[in-house]
Amino acid sequence: MELVHENPKEAAKFMEEAFGAVQVEKQWSGWLSDTFNIDCIHMMFGGVVYQILKPSEGLTSHLNVLKTEGPCIHNLSIQVNNAKKFREKLLSMGVKELHNWEKGIVSLPQG
């Protein structure tokens, strides 16, 4: 689950104190921070990894959501076996593909 927040460290501290969340994927969040010039931290609890980030100007949709909605969920990612087969199933069920991640897959349900 990807969250946008003005202060990812404070959000992570809250998650740790309130839910017992632990920081995970330090190399991955470090790479994202360096690559996209963002503050980013990954916390996990309940088997879910929460990517908390303060977006930079380069992440327009993230920044717009933070500015208009405040701290909130930007998107959810799911892990599946055989992503291509899963994609085709979703498309056959009427899901509209907004972006292709190989070119980049990101799909959302219609309606």
PLY file of the C-alpha trace (Angstrom):
ply
format ascii 1.0
element vertex 111
property float x
property float y
property float z
element edge 110
property int vertex1
property int vertex2
end_header
0.00 0.00 0.00
1.49 3.32 -1.02
0.78 6.33 1.18
1.64 9.96 0.55
2.57 12.01 3.61
4.40 15.26 4.41
6.57 13.49 6.98
7.16 9.78 6.30
9.36 9.35 9.40
6.64 10.66 11.71
4.04 8.48 9.97
6.35 5.46 10.38
6.87 6.29 14.07
3.09 6.47 14.55
2.64 3.10 12.83
5.34 1.57 15.02
3.85 2.91 18.25
0.18 2.32 17.37
0.38 -0.98 15.49
3.79 -2.47 16.25
4.90 -1.93 12.64
8.53 -2.62 11.78
10.69 -1.00 9.14
11.44 -3.31 6.19
12.96 -3.16 2.70
15.53 -0.53 3.67
17.58 -1.02 0.49
14.50 -0.68 -1.70
13.22 2.45 0.04
16.75 3.89 -0.07
16.95 3.28 -3.81
13.52 4.88 -4.35
14.53 7.88 -2.22
17.74 8.41 -4.18
16.26 7.71 -7.61
13.15 9.86 -7.30
14.46 12.47 -4.85
11.79 11.62 -2.27
11.58 10.77 1.41
10.50 7.12 1.53
10.20 4.46 4.22
8.63 0.99 4.19
6.82 -0.28 7.26
5.11 -3.63 7.72
2.38 -4.89 9.99
-0.39 -7.39 9.52
1.50 -8.91 6.59
1.16 -5.70 4.57
4.04 -3.43 3.51
3.20 0.26 3.61
5.35 2.49 1.44
5.16 5.97 2.93
6.56 8.73 0.79
6.79 12.47 0.52
6.66 13.05 -3.23
8.93 15.34 -5.18
7.94 17.49 -8.15
8.79 14.54 -10.43
5.94 12.44 -9.02
3.10 14.64 -10.20
0.13 12.40 -9.39
1.50 11.67 -5.91
2.14 15.34 -5.24
-1.31 16.36 -6.50
-3.02 13.82 -4.25
-1.05 15.00 -1.22
-1.85 18.65 -1.98
-5.57 18.07 -2.60
-6.37 15.23 -0.18
-3.66 15.43 2.45
-2.00 12.29 3.80
-3.77 9.33 2.20
-3.47 6.15 0.15
-2.16 6.85 -3.36
-2.33 3.30 -4.69
-2.38 -0.39 -3.84
-0.09 -2.97 -5.40
-0.74 -6.67 -5.37
1.66 -9.53 -5.89
0.44 -12.36 -8.10
1.82 -15.43 -9.83
1.90 -15.08 -13.63
1.19 -11.36 -13.94
0.55 -11.59 -17.70
-2.18 -14.20 -17.22
-3.67 -12.17 -14.35
-3.64 -9.03 -16.53
-5.45 -10.82 -19.35
-8.07 -12.11 -16.90
-8.68 -8.60 -15.54
-8.96 -7.18 -19.05
-11.44 -9.91 -20.00
-13.52 -8.93 -16.94
-13.78 -5.32 -18.11
-10.92 -3.75 -16.19
-9.60 -0.70 -18.01
-5.82 -0.60 -18.36
-4.52 2.87 -17.66
-0.82 2.21 -18.00
1.26 -0.79 -19.06
4.23 -1.32 -16.72
6.32 -3.44 -19.15
5.78 -0.26 -20.77
4.30 -0.57 -16.98
1.06 -2.42 -15.96
-1.34 -0.40 -13.82
-5.00 -1.40 -14.11
-8.09 -0.16 -12.31
-11.68 -1.38 -12.33
-14.21 0.64 -14.25
-17.22 2.22 -12.63
0 1
1 2
2 3
3 4
4 5
5 6
6 7
7 8
8 9
9 10
10 11
11 12
12 13
13 14
14 15
15 16
16 17
17 18
18 19
19 20
20 21
21 22
22 23
23 24
24 25
25 26
26 27
27 28
28 29
29 30
30 31
31 32
32 33
33 34
34 35
35 36
36 37
37 38
38 39
39 40
40 41
41 42
42 43
43 44
44 45
45 46
46 47
47 48
48 49
49 50
50 51
51 52
52 53
53 54
54 55
55 56
56 57
57 58
58 59
59 60
60 61
61 62
62 63
63 64
64 65
65 66
66 67
67 68
68 69
69 70
70 71
71 72
72 73
73 74
74 75
75 76
76 77
77 78
78 79
79 80
80 81
81 82
82 83
83 84
84 85
85 86
86 87
87 88
88 89
89 90
90 91
91 92
92 93
93 94
94 95
95 96
96 97
97 98
98 99
99 100
100 101
101 102
102 103
103 104
104 105
105 106
106 107
107 108
108 109
109 110
